[in-house]
Amino acid sequence: MPFLAAYLLAFIYVAIYWNNHHHMMQSAHKVTGAVLWANHALLFWLTLFPLTIRWIDEAGVTSWPAASFGIVLLGASVCYLLLERALVAAEGEESGVKRALGRGAKEWGSFAAYAAALPLAFISPYVSIAIYVGIGALWLVPDRRFIPKQGSEA
């Protein structure tokens, strides 16, 4: 059962990143080498989910596998932030991505929660997993900052 739950959580996270990435890239009008590399870095972290799922399957819901899941989430979070920054840098101060992002409180709050969940995995892996589930639920609805208003370009 831990394997199936970990797989489902990882799948939900990949879907969340896919949806938000799609909407953010629709708002972007310029892609540079830095954007491409930031995008590849995000993809790298997302490809690590199968390793963590396998570890959870083999070891159960224990500290190190739960922490490793959080490390992947933290790495993906950092790279998503880097991708946002690279897109803004590519387009300048009038970037549609920059206007949509605002202060990025949701991103930074998620990052802080992942960082807090890492040491908690060594106290109770279930607490850190609850944090991962909670942050996933927070992001389940696609980021509306990037969704065009009705009547505007898609």
C-alpha positions in Angstrom: 0.0 0.0 0.0 2.8 2.6 0.7 4.0 2.0 -2.9 0.6 2.8 -4.4 0.2 5.9 -2.2 3.6 7.2 -3.0 3.0 6.6 -6.7 -0.3 8.4 -6.6 1.3 11.4 -4.7 4.2 11.5 -7.2 1.8 11.3 -10.1 -0.3 14.2 -8.7 2.9 16.3 -8.3 4.0 15.6 -11.9 0.5 16.6 -13.1 0.6 19.8 -11.0 4.0 20.8 -12.4 2.9 19.9 -15.9 -0.3 22.0 -15.7 1.4 25.0 -14.1 4.4 24.8 -16.4 2.0 24.7 -19.4 0.2 27.8 -18.2 3.4 29.7 -17.4 5.0 28.9 -20.7 1.9 30.1 -22.5 2.5 33.5 -20.8 6.1 33.6 -22.0 7.1 35.1 -25.3 10.8 34.6 -25.3 12.9 31.5 -24.5 16.7 31.7 -24.0 19.3 29.2 -23.2 19.0 29.9 -19.5 15.2 29.2 -19.7 16.0 25.9 -21.5 18.5 24.9 -18.8 16.2 25.8 -16.0 13.5 23.8 -17.6 15.9 20.8 -17.9 16.8 21.1 -14.3 13.2 21.0 -13.3 12.7 17.9 -15.5 15.7 16.3 -13.9 14.2 16.6 -10.4 10.8 15.3 -11.6 12.5 12.2 -13.1 13.7 11.3 -9.6 10.3 10.4 -8.4 10.4 6.8 -9.5 13.6 6.3 -7.5 12.0 7.6 -4.3 8.8 5.6 -4.9 10.9 2.4 -5.3 12.7 3.2 -2.1 9.5 3.7 -0.3 8.2 0.4 -1.7 11.3 -1.5 -0.5 11.8 0.2 2.9 8.3 1.4 3.8 7.4 4.7 5.2 10.6 5.4 7.0 12.8 8.4 7.6 15.2 8.3 4.7 12.8 7.4 1.9 10.3 10.1 3.2 13.1 12.6 3.3 14.3 11.7 -0.2 10.8 12.3 -1.5 11.0 15.7 0.1 14.4 16.4 -1.4 13.0 15.7 -4.8 10.1 18.1 -4.0 12.5 20.7 -2.7 14.7 20.4 -5.8 11.8 20.7 -8.2 10.5 23.7 -6.2 13.9 25.4 -6.5 14.1 24.7 -10.2 10.6 25.9 -10.8 11.5 29.2 -9.1 14.7 29.3 -11.3 12.6 28.8 -14.4 10.3 31.6 -13.4 13.3 33.9 -12.9 14.9 32.9 -16.2 11.6 33.6 -18.0 11.4 37.1 -16.4 15.1 37.8 -17.2 14.5 36.8 -20.8 11.6 39.1 -21.2 12.6 42.0 -19.0 10.7 44.0 -16.5 7.5 44.1 -18.6 7.3 40.3 -18.7 3.8 38.8 -18.6 5.3 36.1 -16.4 6.5 38.7 -13.9 3.1 40.4 -13.8 1.4 37.1 -13.2 3.8 36.0 -10.5 3.6 38.9 -8.2 5.5 38.2 -5.0 5.4 34.4 -5.4 4.1 33.8 -1.9 2.6 30.4 -2.8 5.9 29.2 -4.3 8.0 30.5 -1.4 5.6 29.1 1.1 5.7 25.7 -0.6 9.5 25.8 -0.6 9.6 26.6 3.2 7.2 23.8 3.9 9.3 21.3 2.0 12.4 22.5 3.8 10.6 22.1 7.2 9.4 18.6 6.2 12.9 17.3 5.6 14.1 17.2 9.3 10.6 16.2 10.4 11.0 13.0 8.4 13.5 11.9 11.0 11.1 12.6 13.8 8.0 11.2 12.0 8.0 10.3 8.3 4.2 10.5 8.4 4.3 14.2 9.4 6.5 15.0 6.5 4.3 13.0 4.1 1.3 14.9 5.5 3.1 18.2 4.6 3.8 16.9 1.1 0.1 15.9 0.7 -1.0 19.3 2.1 1.2 21.3 -0.3 0.1 19.1 -3.2 -3.6 19.8 -2.3 -2.8 23.5 -2.2 -1.5 23.4 -5.8 -4.0 20.9 -7.2 -6.0 23.6 -8.9 -3.8 25.1 -11.7 -2.1 28.4 -10.9 -4.8 30.9 -11.9 -2.3 33.7 -12.2 -1.3 32.4 -15.7 -4.8 31.5 -17.0 -6.0 34.1 -19.5 -9.1 36.0 -18.6 -12.2 35.2 -20.6 -12.2 36.9 -24.0 -8.4 37.2 -24.1 -5.9 35.2 -26.0 -5.3 31.6 -25.0 
